[in-house]
Amino acid sequence: MDRKRLLADLVAGVSVAFILIPQSLAYAELAGLPAHHGLYAASLPLVVAAVFASSKYLQTGPVALTALLTFGALSTLATPFSPEYVGLAAVLALIVGVLRVGLGLVRAGGVAFLLSQPVLRGFVLGAAFLIFCSQLPAVTGSVGVQGDGVMARALWTVSHPAAWTAGALVFSGVTLALILGFRRLHPLFPGVLVAVIATAVFSAVTGYAGATVGLIEGGLPVGSLAALPWERLPALLVGGAVIALVGFAEPVSLARHFADLEGQDWDPNREFVSQGAANIVSGLVGGFPLGGSFSRTSINHLAGAQTRWSGAFTGLTVIAFLPFAFLVAPLPKAVLGATIIGGVMALMRPQPLLQTLRLSRLEGGLAGLTAVLTITCAPHLEYGVIAGVVLSLLIQLVRGRTLRMRPEFVREVDGDLVRCHPQGALWFGSVAHLQDCFAKALLSGGTARYEIACDGLTHVDLSGAVALQGLVTQGEARGVSVQISGARPGLESLLEELRRDL
């Protein structure tokens, strides 16, 4: 690696670490673990992930979605923040890691695409709403919160304003203002870090009496695998499988997006191995299940990362910070709650679900049902995902549609035009194959004109239509003209609606 690329990766990695350090503290709390376990999960696992990664931008680490899924899988088995709970979280991370590595090694990365667009949109909206509600007691500093479950505690908090504390409200308000305000100034500005430093200093100087992070011991813990609660393994398998797949859907879409944008080749199976290795190490150092972060991956890209080693620099920066972690001891937990809310506000927009409903009542209804089930089944929000996937597959079968995930894709060259002929059913399970085939056509085409001939497609669902329109957008981003031809009236109207929403 030359010095310029090494320096660019170093700058990008450190920039991401400035945001990851406070986020990791917050997401550990969301997962039900003491905040400093977030630092453990954000350190060495990222270095290991970089060794196996295929994407040069993807940033692995603690994320809100997997943190909430972790809480859902463990909160009924042990008391959050207890030593037993911490041990279960480590075992869960090991399960997720082994499953992902196994899927990557047998080249079964395509299973991550069994989450259709409607199911994914519904689940993300429902999960974001739950994450928001889960932080209401913290950001209000409510005293004596009562109720079992996220929604019960949130409703109690909202209906008892007398239990709120002024100090927590001030810290939460200032944190959100700094995060959202600096985000508008520039995406690379570490508003979260500024908020954490400012509020921690103010809390220490004024002797804030509310809940704080507390003392953190420096260094990575070295535990014994034999000491983990392996007898609870059977109870963790379903939750681990759901996290392994659902938590991979976002990182794989991010990696594909940036690879397609820049014409780079990438391997979803390698990403499975990379994410799996990171989770295994997270379990070994007292962490919890990890995923890929949309915001930090975007920042890594904006900061000018050149290779996958930028992620390693992020992890090394967190490791270097560990001996100084005691400095965040006075940080109010209200700030961590506000950090989480600031991170999920963009996911709470109902527009994607409403768009799905407008484009297809059936698939929009499926998205809405997934969102409702995700919320009502809390803490077992994985039930919403499982129900959504099963219903999606049943709809395909009831309609007499194929579940074939690798339909035919024929390519022909006509002068300066490359014409692509996808054939068969384009549904959410076969979208990945279409994207892979078209990416290879772009890499080997050497021309500026492409045509996607749809006359051979027997059926296209909403996920397929989104993918087709995405090929056009991908071509535009790379200065390539991509035309869609031969679309049947139903598909044409669907594509037109998607174009209007861009």
LONU-671379 format. One line per 2 residues: their letters; for each residue y negated, z negated, x of C-alpha. Coordinates in nm, 3 decimals. Layout:
a> Y Z X  ...;
This chain:
md> 0.000 0.000 0.000  -0.340 0.093 0.148;
rk> -0.624 -0.158 0.179  -0.837 -0.007 -0.099;
rl> -0.561 -0.035 -0.356  -0.470 -0.382 -0.234;
la> -0.831 -0.497 -0.269  -0.858 -0.342 -0.615;
dl> -0.541 -0.522 -0.727  -0.668 -0.849 -0.581;
va> -1.000 -0.824 -0.765  -0.830 -0.730 -1.092;
gv> -0.565 -1.001 -1.059  -0.817 -1.276 -0.988;
sv> -1.039 -1.154 -1.274  -0.748 -1.185 -1.515;
af> -0.657 -1.529 -1.377  -1.004 -1.659 -1.464;
il> -0.921 -1.588 -1.828  -0.552 -1.678 -1.809;
ip> -0.598 -2.032 -1.674  -0.781 -2.170 -1.980;
qs> -0.575 -1.954 -2.217  -0.248 -2.085 -2.070;
la> -0.357 -2.444 -2.138  -0.440 -2.353 -2.497;
ya> -0.121 -2.158 -2.564  0.096 -2.440 -2.429;
el> -0.065 -2.671 -2.686  -0.001 -2.408 -2.955;
ag> 0.365 -2.394 -2.849  0.390 -2.773 -2.884;
lp> 0.393 -2.858 -2.512  0.151 -3.058 -2.296;
ah> -0.127 -2.825 -2.182  -0.035 -2.824 -1.812;
hg> 0.299 -2.657 -1.887  0.094 -2.348 -1.965;
ly> -0.013 -2.337 -1.601  0.351 -2.354 -1.492;
aa> 0.434 -2.061 -1.722  0.135 -1.862 -1.590;
sl> 0.212 -1.900 -1.221  0.537 -1.803 -1.043;
pl> 0.679 -1.609 -1.344  0.398 -1.352 -1.308;
vv> 0.480 -1.295 -0.942  0.844 -1.231 -1.027;
aa> 0.751 -1.002 -1.318  0.549 -0.781 -1.083;
vf> 0.855 -0.720 -0.865  1.041 -0.544 -1.148;
as> 0.755 -0.406 -1.360  0.715 -0.037 -1.439;
sk> 0.360 -0.052 -1.582  0.079 -0.105 -1.334;
yl> -0.146 -0.270 -1.594  0.077 -0.488 -1.813;
qt> -0.008 -0.857 -1.776  0.275 -1.097 -1.855;
gp> 0.223 -1.464 -1.938  0.163 -1.712 -2.219;
va> 0.044 -1.541 -2.539  -0.041 -1.671 -2.884;
lt> 0.238 -1.491 -3.071  0.528 -1.610 -2.855;
al> 0.372 -1.957 -2.841  0.373 -1.976 -3.220;
lt> 0.729 -1.840 -3.236  0.829 -2.106 -2.983;
fg> 0.678 -2.378 -3.199  0.859 -2.239 -3.502;
al> 1.193 -2.235 -3.322  1.162 -2.586 -3.177;
st> 0.948 -2.799 -3.407  1.238 -2.876 -3.643;
la> 1.469 -2.969 -3.355  1.253 -3.216 -3.162;
tp> 0.913 -3.386 -3.171  0.646 -3.159 -3.019;
fs> 0.508 -3.276 -2.681  0.813 -3.500 -2.624;
pe> 1.033 -3.468 -2.310  1.320 -3.341 -2.529;
yv> 1.092 -3.071 -2.674  0.983 -2.965 -2.325;
gl> 1.348 -2.931 -2.223  1.427 -2.723 -2.531;
aa> 1.133 -2.494 -2.454  1.273 -2.433 -2.107;
vl> 1.617 -2.349 -2.249  1.455 -2.115 -2.505;
al> 1.269 -1.933 -2.226  1.597 -1.892 -2.036;
iv> 1.765 -1.749 -2.348  1.480 -1.502 -2.401;
gv> 1.492 -1.406 -2.034  1.867 -1.348 -2.019;
lr> 1.860 -1.141 -2.340  1.576 -0.921 -2.215;
vg> 1.730 -0.868 -1.874  2.062 -0.782 -2.040;
lg> 1.902 -0.531 -2.276  1.718 -0.372 -1.986;
lv> 2.026 -0.346 -1.767  2.232 -0.175 -2.039;
ra> 1.932 0.052 -2.107  1.892 -0.061 -2.465;
gg> 1.513 -0.076 -2.457  1.499 0.134 -2.773;
va> 1.594 -0.166 -2.990  1.236 -0.289 -2.950;
fl> 1.128 -0.002 -3.174  1.322 -0.126 -3.477;
ls> 1.000 -0.298 -3.579  0.828 -0.046 -3.802;
qp> 0.450 -0.018 -3.822  0.435 -0.187 -4.167;
vl> 0.655 -0.479 -4.056  0.463 -0.525 -3.731;
rg> 0.126 -0.511 -3.906  0.235 -0.758 -4.172;
fv> 0.389 -0.998 -3.923  0.089 -0.993 -3.688;
lg> -0.151 -1.064 -3.976  0.065 -1.348 -4.109;
aa> 0.118 -1.498 -3.762  -0.254 -1.475 -3.678;
fl> -0.340 -1.657 -4.002  -0.089 -1.932 -3.916;
if> -0.231 -1.963 -3.564  -0.582 -1.998 -3.706;
cs> -0.470 -2.264 -3.956  -0.275 -2.454 -3.691;
ql> -0.594 -2.513 -3.491  -0.812 -2.644 -3.772;
pa> -0.725 -3.011 -3.706  -0.806 -2.968 -3.335;
vt> -1.137 -2.782 -3.371  -1.263 -3.029 -3.632;
gs> -1.136 -3.331 -3.440  -0.983 -3.462 -3.761;
vg> -0.857 -3.820 -3.750  -0.541 -3.924 -3.936;
vq> -0.424 -3.575 -4.028  -0.136 -3.588 -4.275;
gd> 0.122 -3.337 -4.394  0.437 -3.167 -4.273;
gv> 0.393 -2.813 -4.147  0.100 -2.598 -4.039;
ma> -0.031 -2.513 -4.386  -0.005 -2.869 -4.520;
ra> -0.199 -3.007 -4.224  -0.458 -2.730 -4.249;
lw> -0.511 -2.791 -4.621  -0.545 -3.165 -4.559;
tv> -0.803 -3.096 -4.288  -1.010 -2.864 -4.505;
sh> -1.004 -3.105 -4.801  -1.103 -3.413 -4.593;
pa> -1.431 -3.329 -4.416  -1.497 -3.702 -4.379;
aw> -1.220 -3.707 -4.117  -1.398 -3.453 -3.898;
ta> -1.573 -3.569 -3.582  -1.913 -3.440 -3.476;
ga> -1.828 -3.417 -3.107  -1.525 -3.193 -3.164;
lv> -1.723 -2.967 -3.397  -1.998 -2.928 -3.138;
fs> -1.751 -2.849 -2.859  -1.567 -2.598 -3.080;
gv> -1.887 -2.428 -3.192  -2.023 -2.398 -2.839;
tl> -1.690 -2.262 -2.711  -1.666 -1.994 -2.980;
al> -2.030 -1.896 -2.927  -1.976 -1.855 -2.553;
il> -1.649 -1.663 -2.591  -1.777 -1.422 -2.857;
gf> -2.124 -1.391 -2.706  -2.011 -1.309 -2.354;
rr> -1.745 -1.073 -2.493  -2.027 -0.867 -2.643;
lh> -2.214 -0.859 -2.313  -1.916 -0.724 -2.118;
pl> -1.538 -0.739 -2.166  -1.487 -0.851 -1.805;
fp> -1.717 -1.150 -1.830  -1.497 -1.464 -1.831;
gv> -1.656 -1.634 -2.130  -1.349 -1.853 -2.178;
lv> -1.375 -1.983 -1.821  -1.748 -2.053 -1.857;
av> -1.682 -2.240 -2.182  -1.405 -2.449 -2.023;
ia> -1.609 -2.541 -1.715  -1.922 -2.622 -1.914;
ta> -1.746 -2.834 -2.176  -1.523 -3.014 -1.921;
vf> -1.826 -3.112 -1.713  -2.023 -3.224 -2.018;
sa> -1.723 -3.420 -2.146  -1.681 -3.598 -1.809;
vt> -2.052 -3.679 -1.777  -2.093 -3.811 -2.131;
gy> -1.758 -3.989 -2.149  -1.633 -3.799 -2.454;
ag> -1.404 -4.030 -2.651  -1.208 -3.762 -2.840;
at> -0.874 -3.607 -2.750  -0.871 -3.445 -2.404;
vg> -0.617 -3.261 -2.188  -0.558 -3.565 -1.966;
li> -0.442 -3.597 -1.608  -0.242 -3.304 -1.465;
eg> -0.024 -3.339 -1.157  -0.063 -3.055 -0.908;
gl> 0.223 -2.836 -0.793  0.517 -2.674 -0.968;
pv> 0.791 -2.903 -1.101  1.140 -2.864 -0.959;
gs> 1.388 -2.952 -1.229  1.764 -2.946 -1.258;
la> 1.938 -2.697 -1.483  2.204 -2.957 -1.555;
al> 1.937 -3.190 -1.698  1.836 -2.941 -1.969;
pw> 1.964 -2.998 -2.327  2.230 -2.726 -2.320;
er> 2.415 -2.888 -2.611  2.135 -2.754 -2.839;
lp> 2.190 -2.397 -2.719  2.355 -2.267 -3.043;
al> 2.054 -2.379 -3.249  1.822 -2.178 -3.025;
lv> 2.005 -1.844 -3.019  1.850 -1.689 -3.332;
gg> 1.499 -1.796 -3.236  1.553 -1.672 -2.883;
av> 1.676 -1.332 -3.003  1.375 -1.291 -3.234;
ia> 1.130 -1.383 -2.957  1.310 -1.152 -2.714;
lv> 1.257 -0.853 -2.947  0.939 -0.934 -3.140;
gf> 0.763 -1.062 -2.830  0.849 -0.739 -2.651;
ae> 0.700 -0.508 -2.913  0.341 -0.566 -2.799;
pv> 0.395 -0.535 -2.422  0.603 -0.220 -2.460;
sl> 0.335 -0.056 -2.678  0.067 -0.157 -2.426;
ar> 0.261 -0.020 -2.131  0.325 0.307 -2.317;
hf> -0.040 0.338 -2.420  -0.179 0.315 -2.068;
ad> 0.100 0.527 -1.919  0.039 0.804 -2.174;
le> -0.337 0.776 -2.129  -0.316 0.846 -1.757;
gq> -0.009 1.068 -1.751  0.202 0.812 -1.569;
dw> 0.577 0.777 -1.604  0.718 0.440 -1.706;
dp> 1.050 0.286 -1.805  1.086 0.049 -2.105;
nr> 1.418 -0.074 -1.964  1.245 -0.185 -1.646;
ef> 0.983 -0.363 -1.856  1.265 -0.545 -2.035;
vs> 1.404 -0.659 -1.698  1.057 -0.755 -1.574;
qg> 0.973 -0.957 -1.883  1.320 -1.110 -1.880;
aa> 1.294 -1.219 -1.517  0.955 -1.376 -1.587;
ni> 1.099 -1.576 -1.877  1.394 -1.696 -1.669;
vs> 1.158 -1.826 -1.401  0.936 -1.979 -1.669;
gl> 1.234 -2.178 -1.794  1.314 -2.291 -1.440;
vg> 0.963 -2.425 -1.373  0.915 -2.607 -1.704;
gf> 0.742 -2.331 -1.897  0.814 -2.162 -2.230;
pl> 0.875 -1.805 -2.357  0.629 -1.543 -2.233;
gg> 0.510 -1.205 -2.353  0.261 -0.932 -2.270;
sf> -0.107 -0.994 -2.341  -0.315 -0.721 -2.506;
sr> -0.650 -0.871 -2.400  -0.552 -0.950 -2.041;
ts> -0.381 -0.612 -1.995  -0.699 -0.438 -2.113;
in> -0.907 -0.649 -1.874  -0.668 -0.569 -1.590;
hl> -0.721 -0.200 -1.663  -1.100 -0.236 -1.688;
ag> -1.110 -0.436 -1.365  -0.956 -0.141 -1.179;
aq> -0.597 -0.246 -1.109  -0.411 0.018 -0.910;
tr> -0.051 -0.104 -0.905  0.179 -0.355 -1.073;
ws> 0.100 -0.604 -0.794  -0.223 -0.700 -0.968;
ga> -0.005 -0.917 -1.192  0.136 -1.090 -0.884;
ft> -0.216 -1.169 -0.765  -0.287 -1.323 -1.104;
gl> 0.014 -1.551 -1.069  -0.074 -1.642 -0.710;
tv> -0.427 -1.734 -0.819  -0.287 -1.973 -1.080;
ia> -0.054 -2.125 -0.816  -0.357 -2.177 -0.588;
fl> -0.538 -2.351 -0.874  -0.257 -2.600 -0.946;
pf> -0.362 -2.858 -0.682  -0.706 -2.863 -0.848;
af> -0.577 -2.876 -1.206  -0.684 -3.242 -1.233;
lv> -1.038 -3.109 -1.275  -0.962 -3.005 -1.635;
ap> -0.846 -3.354 -1.736  -1.167 -3.429 -1.932;
lp> -1.148 -3.096 -2.121  -1.160 -3.166 -2.498;
ka> -0.863 -3.038 -2.694  -1.114 -2.904 -2.946;
vl> -1.210 -2.648 -2.680  -0.848 -2.537 -2.647;
ga> -0.827 -2.495 -3.026  -1.146 -2.289 -3.029;
ti> -1.009 -2.076 -2.742  -0.701 -1.995 -2.947;
ig> -0.905 -1.912 -3.258  -1.135 -1.690 -3.051;
gv> -0.831 -1.502 -2.922  -0.672 -1.432 -3.262;
ma> -0.979 -1.354 -3.471  -0.940 -0.982 -3.403;
lm> -0.580 -0.999 -3.531  -0.683 -1.151 -3.865;
rp> -0.846 -0.832 -3.989  -0.684 -0.717 -4.315;
qp> -0.785 -0.353 -4.258  -0.455 -0.240 -4.096;
ll> -0.255 -0.382 -4.387  -0.492 -0.228 -4.645;
qt> -0.469 0.106 -4.465  -0.090 0.087 -4.480;
lr> -0.103 0.010 -4.851  -0.339 0.303 -4.912;
ls> -0.120 0.546 -4.718  0.208 0.433 -4.873;
rl> 0.251 0.184 -5.154  0.612 0.118 -5.060;
eg> 0.546 0.059 -4.692  0.221 -0.122 -4.769;
gl> 0.416 -0.350 -5.001  0.666 -0.409 -4.722;
ag> 0.382 -0.503 -4.486  0.236 -0.742 -4.743;
lt> 0.576 -0.898 -4.813  0.634 -0.949 -4.440;
av> 0.296 -1.121 -4.407  0.365 -1.349 -4.705;
lt> 0.716 -1.438 -4.584  0.585 -1.508 -4.235;
it> 0.335 -1.758 -4.375  0.555 -1.919 -4.639;
ca> 0.860 -1.953 -4.413  0.664 -2.140 -4.143;
ph> 0.766 -2.297 -3.913  1.055 -2.047 -3.923;
le> 0.826 -1.746 -3.924  1.101 -1.543 -3.758;
yg> 1.252 -1.517 -4.106  0.963 -1.292 -4.205;
vi> 1.040 -1.052 -3.921  1.413 -1.050 -3.988;
ag> 1.357 -0.983 -4.359  1.111 -0.705 -4.280;
vv> 1.345 -0.528 -4.038  1.643 -0.557 -4.275;
ls> 1.439 -0.425 -4.570  1.306 -0.137 -4.357;
ll> 1.657 -0.031 -4.262  1.780 -0.069 -4.621;
iq> 1.498 0.153 -4.747  1.607 0.418 -4.498;
lv> 1.970 0.395 -4.613  1.893 0.382 -4.988;
rg> 1.685 0.698 -4.951  1.983 0.862 -4.784;
rt> 1.801 0.893 -4.453  1.963 0.888 -4.111;
lr> 1.934 0.598 -3.868  1.966 0.832 -3.571;
mr> 1.723 0.718 -3.300  1.736 1.027 -3.078;
pe> 1.670 1.340 -3.285  1.653 1.684 -3.128;
fv> 1.340 1.794 -2.945  1.314 2.159 -2.841;
re> 1.036 2.289 -2.616  0.938 2.651 -2.559;
vd> 0.663 2.814 -2.354  0.461 3.098 -2.508;
gd> 0.209 3.215 -2.250  -0.038 2.931 -2.198;
lv> 0.094 2.747 -2.505  0.372 2.488 -2.500;
rc> 0.530 2.464 -2.844  0.737 2.152 -2.923;
hp> 0.990 2.145 -3.208  1.100 1.794 -3.313;
qg> 1.391 1.826 -3.556  1.551 1.583 -3.796;
al> 1.407 1.259 -3.935  1.104 1.105 -3.768;
wf> 1.120 0.740 -3.868  1.021 0.415 -3.698;
gs> 1.348 0.400 -3.505  1.311 0.751 -3.358;
va> 0.938 0.740 -3.281  0.998 0.623 -2.923;
hl> 1.219 0.925 -2.850  0.950 1.164 -2.977;
qd> 0.686 0.994 -2.760  0.911 1.006 -2.453;
cf> 0.992 1.375 -2.501  0.628 1.470 -2.551;
ak> 0.519 1.264 -2.249  0.771 1.457 -2.035;
al> 0.638 1.785 -2.178  0.285 1.685 -2.079;
ls> 0.391 1.588 -1.730  0.572 1.916 -1.666;
gg> 0.365 2.154 -1.879  0.072 2.234 -1.650;
ta> -0.128 2.377 -1.941  -0.408 2.265 -2.172;
ry> -0.261 2.379 -2.506  0.026 2.219 -2.698;
ei> 0.157 2.261 -3.048  0.381 2.020 -3.240;
ac> 0.572 2.234 -3.492  0.681 2.004 -3.776;
dg> 0.872 2.258 -3.986  1.203 2.119 -3.853;
lt> 1.129 1.761 -3.960  1.327 1.663 -4.269;
hv> 1.148 1.333 -4.323  0.849 1.151 -4.170;
dl> 0.768 0.789 -4.256  0.438 0.612 -4.192;
sg> 0.536 0.506 -3.840  0.627 0.868 -3.766;
av> 0.296 0.998 -3.900  0.106 0.742 -3.690;
al> 0.304 0.856 -3.386  0.226 1.225 -3.451;
qg> -0.145 1.156 -3.483  -0.118 0.945 -3.169;
lv> 0.007 1.249 -2.976  -0.313 1.433 -3.071;
tq> -0.526 1.137 -2.960  -0.326 1.108 -2.638;
ge> -0.388 1.476 -2.562  -0.761 1.444 -2.627;
ar> -0.783 1.148 -2.389  -0.632 1.367 -2.115;
gv> -0.837 1.680 -2.192  -0.543 1.856 -2.356;
sv> -0.552 2.035 -2.692  -0.268 1.923 -2.922;
qi> -0.229 2.093 -3.260  0.008 1.993 -3.539;
sg> 0.151 2.283 -3.740  0.407 2.334 -4.015;
ar> 0.346 1.995 -4.175  0.458 1.971 -4.535;
pg> 0.192 1.881 -4.796  0.287 1.512 -4.806;
le> 0.278 1.478 -4.429  -0.043 1.680 -4.402;
sl> -0.224 1.450 -4.647  -0.094 1.146 -4.458;
le> -0.222 1.286 -4.127  -0.557 1.366 -4.287;
el> -0.591 1.004 -4.405  -0.508 0.879 -4.056;
rr> -0.767 1.112 -3.902  -1.034 0.980 -4.139;
dl> -0.959 0.623 -4.029  -1.005 0.699 -3.660;
